[in-house]
Amino acid sequence: MDLYRNDLTDVLNSLPAALPLQQSYDNSPPDVVICTAGFEDRTAAVLEKLDAVGRVKGARLILIHYPTNEDANKAHQSRFDAVGSGMRSRRDIVYSRAAFADALDAELHDVPDGAHVIFDISTCSSYVFYPVMKALVSRNFDLTLTYAEANVYYPTLDEWTTVAEKADAERGRLFIHAFEDADFLSMGVDDVFPSNLFAERNPGNKPSTLVAMPNFNPIRIGSIVQRDRELNKTADDKVVWVIGVPPGEKNKWRAQALLRTNRPQAGTLAAEQLKYASTFDYKETIQVLEDIWSSCRYSSHLSIGALGSKLEHVGVFFFVYLHPEIGLWLAEPRLFKASQYSTGVGDVWAIPFGKTAELRRSLDQYMKFTWQLV
């Protein structure tokens, strides 16, 4: 027998990879399906695919509505109505930050241990994703995440190039703010706030490092960087940018475009301030964040500003679970650009995490010593 310390490799090996949705049909039908009623074409795609093969007739639907873009969201309401009318029951929750956790808890309170819960994150905003994920992993469910890709993501290459050319042609303020003025994906910022997902703490009052994970709206990540600077006094050279890299060749251009959109003078970044992570492989996000944490764990308090892809958020969640002392910043936009966010439905995926009690046991072994035969 010998002592062995469980490290991140053990955690990553215990986590499932995404698989095509149809491969998950061998698992038990869901008892609960949680969806968000968004404005994108893919918002009801998973629910419709599950209904088409008879998987949700006996399930309860929990449908979360956003307070923004109400008219655009209503355009897809009939799709949820059509499927939901044939399900066992349906409950609707309108998101508000102050009341959402309690409303969700009330809906999950009588769901029995062992119930199979599907959480579709296809159109789930970050500020909804994290509290739902925390609530599900904290209970004893059989958990599956599902995710429908879009066919087209905005901005398109032509749209982005037009703005980039304007930035090149201008000087002064217009050069600095060309991408901000473009209002890619959303408009304005309603609020920037620290998530209370876990117990963030900085007992040694260390200097701060911020991990910035942007999307194509630089105002949202810029507001997080500014708020973190005000609260944690984070210096600009202590901001580490994690840029999402799409898996498909047709979207590879988006990585460098994303960097330039948020950091027009990215060449001034030191090597340790720029990292890349897959927008699809959530385990890669965990590994990249772990590498950043390892490099500054003794010198800095770490916070994350998370605005990346849906599956990057999955990685951020598990990383913060492993490191509950780390801060998490979220930014709610004033309005999404519903007509220029995404169109169509692409590949559809499932991540079968299985029994959450076993998932927690595996995660809780991180950095702990166990006896093993040698």
Secondary structure, 3 states (H helix, E strand, C coil): CEEEECCHHHHHHHCCCCEEHHHHHHCCCCCEEEEEECCCHHHHHHHHHHHHCCCCCCCEEEEEECCCCHHHHHCCHHHHHHHHCCCCEEEEEECCCCCHHHHHHHHHCCCCCCCEEEEECCCCCHHHHHHHHHHHHHCCCEEEEEEECCCEECCCHHHHHHHHHHHHHCCCHHHHHHHHHHCCCEEEEEEEEECCCCCCCCCCCCCEEEEEECCCCHHHHHHHHHHHHHHHCCCHHHEEEEEEECCCHHHCHHHHHHHHHHCCCHHHCCHHHEEEEECCCHHHHHHHHHHHHHHHCCCCEEEEEECCCHHHHHHHHHHHHHCCCCEEEEEEEEEECHHHCEECCCCEEEEEEEEHHHHHHHHHCCCCEEEECC
